[in-house]
Amino acid sequence: MTNRGFTIWFTGLSGSGKSTLSEIIEWRLKEQGRNVEVLDGDIVRTHLSKGLGFSREDRDTNIKRIAFVASLLTRNGVICISAAIAPYSEARHWARQEIGDFVEVYVKCPIEVCRQRDVKGLYKLVDEGKIKNFTGVDDPYEEPEHPEVVVETDKESPAESVAHIFAKLVELGYLEPEFPHEGEYAQLATNRPE
């Protein structure tokens, strides 16, 4: 098995499913004996980027910090999973250049569906006027132009999305093709412990 490090860089609106997918992928890769670290947007903001606001400059600084850590992990043979909104194309491009072994996954989901899910209650706070400059509402989200993978979480199950991502990782040479075929893999992903 290859021990090559790489970064899976999730991007998408709040509530699109980035954290859900990253948790499943982390679990499956660890089952295969790989070293994996997840840099979740909320956790990074609590520990690494505490004090940053949500201006464009602060958001870019946050992404650059995530990319710096991801590049260190990647070059040391770790699979790094970044799960942050990363709304601006320029910052994502910078991250791609900084990291090198970079697989961008666009977690595409209409904002109406993200609002319905509202897992963290953030859209409700936006509607109440308690949060300003919220990505996709009153601050832009720049869709990736050439991501390696696009998953549409309003149209497919988490297991199907994960299967697409793993298939692309094998195609790109980051993982050995010993992983089950998509249909089998989808079944394995749904049977993970909660």
N, C-alpha and C positions, 0 to 999 in steps of 0.2 A: 504494500500500500504506500502511496506517495504521502509524504509529510509536508508537502508544500503549503505554505501559508497563503491565505488570500482573504479579501474582505467582501462580504455580502452587504451591500449598501442599500437598505430599504429606504424608499422615499414615498410619501403620500400624505393625504390629508389626515387630520386627527380623526380617529375612529375608523380608518380604512382597513385596519387589520394587521398593521406592521408588527406590533408586539405579539399578537397571537401566532403569526407565522414564524417569527424569530424564536419563540419558545419551542415550537414543534421541531424546527430545524436544529436548534441547539440540542434538544433531547436525542434526536435521531443520530446526529454526528457523534455525540458522546457515547452512544450505544456502539458506534463503530470504532471507539477507542481514540477519537481525535481530541486534541486540545481546542476548546472553543471558549471564546469570551463574547458576551453580549454587551454592547454599549447602547443601552436604552436611553432615549432622549430625556425622559423625566428623571432618571437616576443620574445621568450626566449633569443635568442642570442643578440637581441637589448637591452634588459633590465636586465636580470638576469646574462647573460654570456658575457657581453660586454668585449672586450679585449682578449677573447679566440680565438686561431687560429684553424687550422684544422689538427693538429698533432693528432696521436692516443691518446696521453695523454690529450690533450685539449678536444677532442671529448668525451672521457670517463668522464672528469670533467663535461662537459655540461650535459651528461646523468645523472650523479649522482645528479646534482643540480635539474634537472627536477624530478627525482625520489624522492628526499627529499621533494619537494613541493607537489608532488602527494601523498606521504604518509601522510603528514599533512592534506590535504584535505580529503583523503579517510577515515582516522580515525575519522573525524568530520562529516561524513555522506554525503559528497559531491561526486558526480560522476565526476571524473577527466578524461579528454581526453587528452592524449599526442600524438601529431602529429609531430614527429621528425624522421629523417632518422634512427638514432640509428643503425649504421652499424655493430657493433661488438657484437657477442654473449655473451661474458663475461660481458659486461656492461649491457646488457638486463637482464641477469641472476641476476646480482647484484640488478637491479631495482625490479625484481620480488620478491626477498628475502626481500628487504627493504619495499616494499609496502604491500605485502601479498595478498590482494584482487585484483588480477592482471589478466587481460584478454588480452593476446597478439593477435593482429590482423595483420597478414602478408598481406600487400597490394602488391600482386604479379603482376608485369607487366614487360614484356621484355624491356630491355634498348632501343631497337630500337623504340618502341612505346613511351617511355618516351621522347626520343630525338625528335620525331615528334611533340609531344605535346609542349615541351620546354616552358611551361607556363611562366617561369621567365627569359627566355633567357640565362640560365646558360650553357646549352650544347653548345650553339653558342660561348660563351666566352671560354669554354674549348677548342673547336676546333680552336679558334684563339690564343690559348696559353696564355690567360689572367688569367685562373684559373688552379691551379695545385692541385694534391691530391684530385681529385673529385671522390666521391663514385660511384663505378660501372664502372669508366673509367680507372683512374690510381691509385685508392685506393680501397681496397676490400670492398665488401658488403657480410657479412656472413648471409646466409639465416637462418631463424629460423628453428630449428629441430622439435619442438613440439608446434607450436602456437595453441591457442584454436580455432582460425578461420583463414582460408585462403580465401581471395577474389581475384579474377582475373579480374582486371579492364579493361583488353583488351578484355575480353570475355563476361562481364556482365555490365549492366547499373549501375549507382550509386544507384538507387533505389533497384535493385536486391542485390547488395553488402550489403546495409544497412539492408535489410530484413534478410539476412543470419546472420549478426551480432546480430540483435535483437533476432532472434530465438535462437542463442547460449546463449545469456544473460538470456533468460527465462529458457533454459535448465539447466544452471548452478545455477539458483536460485537467480540471482541478480535482476531480474525484474519479476513482476507478469505476469502471462499469459493472462492479460487483453488486451495486445497489439493485434492488428488485426493479422490474419493469413498472411503468407508471401505475397500471391497475393494481398490481400486488402492493406497490409502495403506498398507494392511497389507503389500502386496507390496513397496513401496518401503522400508518400515521394516525388513523382514527382509534387504534387500540392502545395508544400511549397512556401511561398513568396520569391522572389529573393532579 
